[in-house]
């Protein structure tokens, strides 16, 4: 990596790593010494500095202690997650990371947390026609980082219901759709995930014509997230949340069973691969 290039040519993880390296060298610390100070191996430090892995909160806090930077790197890490998402989406992200169950219903696009890079890239290109290539890639990387919740010691349970329109609406190209459907089959194989498809013939309950997500927590009230053209909104009133849960139960009842859903996805996958 050539550090003489302007920083804007690097993605957020690379920029974070460069800053860690610059301060470390300024403090005359080796990667091994920084690893010891933060509780990680020198190999981990190297991967963070090269932008190959996202630093943990523990590592960022450790850097601030080792460098005496008073929360600088912890704040930078937080802004990596926030910076490439709309401001109105950040509160949802904070809750998604803490949820024990995620119930998601999508009507026309595959829900974000299980999108592939190519699928997300195609979506962002349409939604942000004036964005630079680097800007699009930053958004894609931020979306893929949402999957990190499944790497926790106790990952959340994810239940996704996709309307058949999500699977038949061509996003990007047939190849992009084939990759997305293949990834859905991989996701569905996880014991933490249930995936159902709402087929066209089944219709949908009249009260659930819009996508929504319900987040459940161990020690906090359940929250409903809805999104419109102008932004997203969190709802925590018991009446509103209960109505959404009733809707989700209706959707589960009308959707194809998980094995039938996978069979439909496999059928459509073959069509995209033809």
N, C-alpha and C positions, 0 to 999 in steps of 0.2 A: 504494500500500500504506500503510495507516494504522499507523504504528509505535506508536500509543497502545493498540492492542488487546493483550490478553494473548498471550504468545508461544505458548501452547499451541494457539492457533487456526491456527498456521502449520504447514505440513509441514516435515520435517527440512531440506530444501534451503533453504526460505525462512528458517528459524531460523538456519541457518549464514550465509546472506547478510546477515541483519540484524546478526548479531554482527560480521561483517567490516566492515559499514558503520559501526556504532557505534564500533568501535575506530579505524577509519580517520579518522572525524570527530574523535575524541578526540585523535588524533595530528596533526590539522590537515593531512591529506594529501588531495589530489584523487584522483579515480579514475585520472587520467592518471599521476600520480606513483606510485600503487600499482602500476599496470600496468607501468611502467618498472622498478620494484623487483622485480617478480615475473616479468618476461619476457613479459607479455601486453599486449594492447591495452586501452584504457579501456573499449571496448565489451564485452570479455570480463568485466572487473571489474563492469560494470553488470549483465550477465546473471547473474553469480554472486550479486551483492547482491540481485537481485530474485527469486532462486530459480528462474530459468528454465533454468539448466544446473547440473550437478553440478561443483563445483570439482575440478581435478586435484590429485594429490598434490604436484606441483611448485608449484602455486599456493598450496596450504595451507602448504607449507614456506616459500615466499617470504613469505607473510604473517607467519609467525612470526619470520622474520629482520627484516622491515621494521618490525614492531610491537614486537619484543623480547619476544614472549610465550612463548618457551621450549617449543615443541611443542604449545601449546594448540590451535591450529587443525588441526594434523595429527592430533591425537587426536580432535577433534570430527568430522573427516571420516571417520576410521576407525570411529567409533561410529555414524555414519549407516548404514554398511553392516551393522554388527553389531546395532544396537539394535532393528531390526524383524524380526529372525530369531531363532528359538530358539537358546539358547546352544550346544546340541549341534550346530547346523547351521553355526556359524561356521567351524570347522576345514575343513569341506567347501568353503565359499565361498572360503576362502584358497587352497585347492588348485585349485579350478575356474578361478580367475583366471590361474593359471600353466600350466594344462594345454595340451598341443599337440593332443591328441585327446580327445574326450568321446564315450564309447559309452554310450547310455542305452536301457534297456528299461523300458516302462511297461505296467502291466496293466489299470488302470481309470481313471486320470486322465492327461491330456496332461502330459508332463514339464514341470516348472516353467519351464525356460529358454526354452521356446517358447510359453508361455501368453500370451494377450491380457490386457489390463487387465480387461475385463468377465468373462472366464472366471476369472481369479485372484480377482477381487472376490467372485464367487459361491462359490468354494471357501472363501475366508477367512470369509465370513459364516456358512457352515455350521459350519466348524471353530471359530469364535470367536463364539458367539451373544451373549455379553455385552459384546463389544468395542464401543467407540464408532465412529461413522462416520469420525471422523478417524483413529482407530486402524487401522481397516480400510484406509483410503486410504494410510496410511504403509506398511502391509505390501504393498499392491499396488505402490507406487512402488519399494519395496526389491526386489520380485521382478522388475520390469521392468528395474531397473538391472543385473541379471545379464547382460542382452544386451550390455552394454558391452564384453564380452570380444571380440565380433565386430568391434569398431571398432579393434582393435589393428592395428599395421602388419603383424603376422603372426598373424592370428586362428586359433583352434583349428579343427580339423576335427571336425565334429559328425555322428555317426551315430545316428539315432533309430529305434527300433523300437517302434511302438505296437500293442498288441493292439487288435483291432477294437472291443472293449468301451470303449476310450477314446473312440472316435468315436461310439458309439451311446448311451452313458450321457449323458442330458441334464443338463448342469450349467448352472443358471440358467434358461435358456429356450431355445426353438428359435432365437431371434435371436442369443443369446449363442453357441450352438453353430455357427451359420452363420458368425459372425464369426471364431470360432476355426478352423474348417476352412478358411476363406478365407485366414487368416493362415498356416496350415500349407502351403498351396500356394505362398504367397509365399516362405516360408522354404526350401522344397524347391527353389526356383529358384536358390538361391545355390550357387556352385561349391564352397563350403565345407561343404555339408550333403548328407547322404544320408538319405532318409526311406523307411521300409518299414512296411507294415502286416501284422500277423499275423492272418489271417482266421479266423473261427470254425471253418470246416471243417478247417483245418490242425491244430488243437489246438496244444499247446505241449509242449516237452520236459519231462518230469516234474521235472527238477532246476531248472527256471526258472519256478516258479509265482509268484515274488515279484519286484517291480521292483528294479532295481539300476543302478548307474552305474559305469563303469570310466574312470578318468582316467589318461592316459598323458602322460609328460613327456620333454623333450629330454635332461635330465641327472639325472633322479631315477627311483626305482623306480615302477612302475605301482601304482595304488591302487584298491581296490574300496570302493564306498560302498553300504551297505544301510540300510534304514529300517524300523522297526517302529512300533507305536502309541506306544511310550514314548520314541522317539528314534532318532537315526541313529548309525551306527558305521562307522569307517574300518578297512579290513583291508589289511595290506601283506605278509602272509606269501606267499611265492612259490607255495606249494601252493594256497592259497585263491584268489589272483588268477588263476593258470593255469586253475583249474576254472571261474571266472567267464568267462574268455576263451573257453574251450571251449563254455560255454553260449551265449555271444553268437554264436559261429560257427554253432551249431545253430539258433539263432533266425533268423539271416540266411538259412540254407538253407531253413527252413520257411516263412518269410514271403514275401509277394508281392514280385515284382521291383519296383524303384522306379517304373517307368512304370505297372505294374498297380496299385500302391499309390495313385498319384495319381489314377488312373481311379476307384478306389473312393471316395476322398475327394471327388472331384467329384460322384459319384453321390449320396453322402450329403448333400453341400452343397445340391444341388437339392431333396432331400427336406425339409431344414430350411427352405429358402426358400419351399416350396410353401404 
